[in-house]
Amino acid sequence: MKRIVLLDDYQGVALDYGGWDRIPEPWQVVALEQYIGDAEELVAALGEAEVVVAMRERTAFPAAVLDRLPDLKLLITTGMGNVAIDVGAARRNGVVVCGTGGHLPATAELAWGLILALVRSIPVEDAGMRDGGWQRTIGGDLEGATLGLVGLGRLGRRMVPVARAFGMDVVAWSENLDPEEARAGGAEPVAKLELFERADVVSVHYKLSERSRGLVGAAEIAAMKPSAYLVNTSRGPLVDTDALLAALAEGAIAGAGLDVYDTEPLPADHPLRSAPRTVLTPHIGYVTEDTYAAFFGDAVEDVLAWLEGAPVRVLEA
């Protein structure tokens, strides 16, 4: 049997989306539910696979791994970019790398879920109710507050109309932000540190690269108000985790809502898991019905097109 392996199917649902029954015999589609972080174990698990579907950046494919997968011919990543895949090394090994579409609103929607959970202490009050208690906290207000957007791309722009609906002001910064485009989109362009000084909620929507790693560092966090919150639904390494942990421990900021981390899955003993005034979710910004339907539906199309000798959505190095 020829093997197609779907990686990191945490919920055990990947085969339910996309119509994998459209793949002809003699192909066998296998979904692996457990994350494989060790390179040796990954090579062993994928040793006979000709097609692999990787879910976002959950599993890394550096040259050291790709060089040891001689049977691999097609590597699909959900989404149209994956910094965990060495596309150049794949090409040198004769591996075609393809992407998929997605469902853009999902991550912005989760960002607002984290913001509301923080400002109104929803997890704390939920836990209190289940313990038999009653009101424990005094919530904050969004009307009249300022939302600071670090990044005003496709996802950042989606945050603006919701903020306006709540009666919030919006300021934005990115390295190459066009001031006129920002104003036209409903956000006031400001300098980086000014954003952190003014915002009551800072929400990060930035692409991870070597230049943007640590974009939100100790200086930016120190500039925040003690009453302000930091939300990151983009990529963990954009924020200096040590600086954030220190600020939370000292009460220098009001709290943080995180969906992304430097290491994923987040180790069970990681200090973020016990950090005060946090709301943590396990990188579920894109984990929705519509997103999975798009991811896996396009992945099936990628396989079928490749089998016909005309691959689609090919990613360049």
N, C-alpha and C positions, 0 to 999 in steps of 0.2 A: 504493500500500500504506500502511496505517496502521502506525505504528511504536511498538513497546515496546522501550525500551532498558534493559538491565541494566548498571549501572556497576561498575567496579572488580572485575571477575572475574579476580583475580590469577592463579588457578590454571587458568583456562580450563575450569571445570566447571559453571558456573551453569546451563547448559541441560540438564545431566544430572539435575538435581534439580527436584522439584516438579510435573513433568508439564506442561510448557509446550505440549505438543501438544493440550491441552484448550482452548487459546485458539482461537476460530473464525477463519476467514478473514473479512475480508481483512487481519487483523493479522499483522504480521511481527515476530518477536522477535529482537533483536540484542543480543549481549553484547560489551561493550568490556573488553578485558583490561588496558589501560594506564591508569594513574591520570592524570587531567587536572586539574592544579592551577591552571592559568591560567584566569581567568574568561572571557576572550575565546574561548579554545579550547573551553571547556565549552559556552558559548552556541552556538557554531558546530556542535558535535557533537550537540547536542540540539535544534537549531532546528526540526525537523519532528516531533519526538517528542510524542505525546499522553500517553504513559504512561512514567514513569521509575521504576526500582527502584534505590534507593540502599542500599548495604551499610553499615550502621551509620553512623559519622561519617567514613567515608573521603573523601567529597566534600561540600563545603559548599554549601548553598543559601541564601545571604543574600538580602535584598530586591533588591540590585543585580543578582543573577542572575535571580531569579524574575520581576522586572519586564521582562526581555528574552526571556522564553519564552512568547509569546502562544499557541502551540499546545498548551502543556502543560495537561492537564486532571486527571491523577491522578499523585500522587507517593507512592510507597510506600517506607517505611524498614523494614529488618529490625529487629525489636524494637519495643517500644511506646514509644519515646522516642528523640529524636535532637536533641541540642543544636546540631547543625550546620545544622538546617533552621529557617528563620524561618516558623513555621506561620502567624503572623498575616499576613505578607506573602503567603504562598501563598493564604490565604483571600481577601485583597483582590483577588488576581488570578484568582479563580474556580477555584483548584486545590484538589482534595480531597486531604488527606494521610492515609494509612492506615498502620497498623503490622502487625506479625506477632507470633506467639508465638516461642518459642525453646526452648533446652535448657539449663536452669539449671546442671547439675553441671559443665559443661565447663570453665568458667573456674576454679572452685575446684580442679579436678583439675590444671590446669596450674600453679596456684600451688604445689601440693605438689611438682610436678615441678621447679619452679625452686628450691624450698627444699632438696630432696634433692640437686639438682645442685650447689648452693652448698656445703652442709654437708659433702658427701663429695667435692667437687672432681671431679665426674664428667667434665665437659668436658676438664679438664686431663689427667686420667688416660687418657681416650680418645685425646686427641691424642698423649700420650706412647707409648701402645701402638702407634699407627700409625707413629710414628717409630722403632720398634724398641726402645723403652725399657721400663722396669718401674716399680715403685712410686716415686712422686715426692712424694706429699703424705701428711699425717696428717689424717684426717677428724675432724670433730666428732661429737657425739652429740645426738640429740633427746630421749632418755629423761632426764627430770629437768630439761630446759630449759623455758623459758617462751616461749609464743607470744603476741605482742601483736597484737590485731586492731583496726585503725583502721576502725571500721564493723562493726556487728553486724546487718546486714540479711539479706536472703535469701541472699546469697553468703557473707557473713561467718559466718553461723550454720553453714554447711556445713563450715567449717574445724574446728569444735570437736570433733566426734566423731573425726575423723581424728587430731587432736592428742592427744586422750585415749587413743586406741589406741596411739600412740607413747609414751605415758607422760609427756606434757608437761602443764604447768600452762598455763592460758589466762587472760589478762587482756584487757579490752576497753574501748574508749572511743569514743564519738561524741557529737556536740553535744547530741543529744536522747535519749541512751541511758536506758532505764528500768532502774534497778538490779535490780529484782526479776525482770524478764524476762531480764536478762543472767544472773543467778544460776540461774534456772530452765533456761536454755539451756546451762549448764555453764561460764560465763565469769565471772570476778571483775571487777566494774566498778571502774575506777580513773580518776584524773585523767589528763589528756592527757600531761603531762610525765612522770608516774610510769610510764606505759606505756612510754615510750621509754627510761626509765632502767632498768626491770626486764627488758624483753623481750630474749631471745636471738635471736629472729626477729620482726621487725615485718612484718605483711602488711596491705596497704592494700585495703580493700573499701568504697569511698565513692563516692557520686554526685557528679559534677562539676557545679558551679554557680559563679557569680561569688563566692559566699561561701566556697566550699571550695577555690577556686584557691589554690595555695601552702599548702595545709593542713599539709603536712610541709615545714617550712622549716628554715632554718639552726639555729634554737634547738632544734628537735626532733631533728635529726640530731646536733647537738653533745651532746645528752643521752644518746645511745646508747652502749652499751659498745663498746670497741674490738674486742671479739670478736663483736659482733652483726651480723646481716644485715638488709637492707631489701628487701622484695619488693613490687612494684607490678604488679598485673594489672588495675587498674581504669581510670584515665585518667592520661595523662602529666602534665598541668598540676597535678595534686594535689600533686606533689612539686617542690620548687625544684631544678631540674636543676643550676644553677650551684653551689648548696650541696652537692649530692650529689657532683658531680665533684670539688669541693675536698676533701671528706671521703675519697673514694676515693684521690685523689692523695697525701693526707697519711697514709693508713693509719689514719684516725680511726675507721673501721668496717671490719668484716671483708670486706664485699662487698655486692653488690646484684644482685638478679634482676629484670629488667625485661621486660615484654611490651608496654608502652605508652609513648608519647613525646609531647613537646610538638608536634612536627611529624611527620606520617606521610604517606607512607613516610619513614623516617628518612634524612636526606641522607647520601650516601656518605662525606662528609668530616666528619660530626658527631663531636665528641670522645668521645661515649659509645662509639662503635665501637672505640676504642682504649683505653678506660679500664681500669685494672687491676681484678682480682678481681670481674669481672662475668660474669653469664650473661644473654645477650640473645636474645629471640625476637621475631619480627616481628608482634606483635599477633595471635596465634593462639589466644588464650584461648577464643574462641567458634568457631574454625575446626575443626569436627568433622563427621563424617558425620551424626549425629543432629541437630546444630544446623542444618546446611545443608538437611536434609530438612524441618525445621520452617519455616525462613525462607522457602524458595522455594515450598514447598507452600502456605503461607499467602499468599504473594505472588500466586500463581495464583488462589487463592480471592478475594483482594481485587480482582483484575482482573475476574473473572467476575461478582462481586457488583456492581461498579461498572457494568459493561456492562448489567446488568439493572436499573440505576437504584436499587439498594438497597445502597450501600457499607457495608462492615463494618469494624470496628476503626478507626474514624475518630478521628484525634488532634485535640484541641482546642488552641487557642492558649494 
